[in-house]
Amino acid sequence: MNIYKVGGAVRDSLLGIKATDTDWVVVGSSPDEMISKGFKPIGKNFPVFLHPETNEEYALARTEKKSGTGYKGFTFYYGDDVTLEDDLSRRDFTINAMAQDESGHIIDPFGGQNDLKNKLFKHVTEAFYEDPLRAIRLARFYTYDHLKDFNLDESSRNCIVEIVNSGEIADLSPDRVWAETMRAINSSNPNNYFEKIISFNLKEPYFSNLEIYQCDTHKNCLVRWSELQINNNFSLGKNLPIPNEYKNASSLLENISKMSETDDENTINIAKKINFTRDSNLITLLCTLPNIAANKNFILKLVNELQNTDFAQLSQYSNEKIEEEKTKIYRTIINKCK
């Protein structure tokens, strides 16, 4: 039983970057042996275990064979005869197909160190295009500060083309695509992810209407998603499992972007849809976007006035009159904010 540090943790250490996660591969072991040593099994498709003390993930060395479509269309073999090189050969890029043993020695059977020096993404084997999620993940790799300037090897670019032409991106789990997207949105370079989705022709079916990739005006992830939406006419995400808080944020932006001090009736109708007490902080953040610059001051004044307005006074009116009186209040406030 031999244990090796693998993947991004090795890559980043060679670049002098502190890795946020560390993955380990175990060669020459079995599920029974791992459990007997106190490791907790968590893997569904193949044996992955949590270390009893560090809680880091340890996976048995494995090989994989394509048996269907999409991310889950693989069968795995993880017998104790699977070698470290066998395991590394199934990884995506050479810079991620390196290992480090307990003494610190780097095992690099596919030239990852050289490609790291040359700032090159190069796939390990032709099996790369069998997993369509790798194309999406490549786009996300460009959000890392230390990888954003890497070039893509021409042969690897051809693999991306094969993935696109196969149509298998449509077979990916929407949850997995959104997970990659979320990591990109929360990164320091979210624009790069969406730019690569466009330039690698990865828009279908999850980013069908994506044309403008600008989304980094603010660091807040809800604002970033909303900015991407407004820049693309609020037409993104129809095939993705967008959480309600992201839907609500982009809907809020869509509403306030239509408010104007020159159109009282439309602004009143929109204002009635918004919970200004609950969403005031988010509206303030959304108003940092350049798309709102023309009406920013008006909207912020409106938010402040509406927060300080006591609508309880409407209780004195009949149901038939409440809407009429509410409209009068909004009209007065709007005129005050101009």
Beta strands, then each sheet from edge to edge (+ up, - down):
strand 1: 2-6
strand 2: 23-27
strand 3: 40-41
strand 4: 48-50
strand 5: 57-60
strand 6: 63-66
strand 7: 74-77
strand 8: 99-100
strand 9: 106-107
strand 10: 120-121
strand 11: 151-152
sheet 1: 3+ 4- 5+ 2+ 1- 8+ 9-
sheet 2: 6+ 7-
sheet 3: 10+ 11+
end
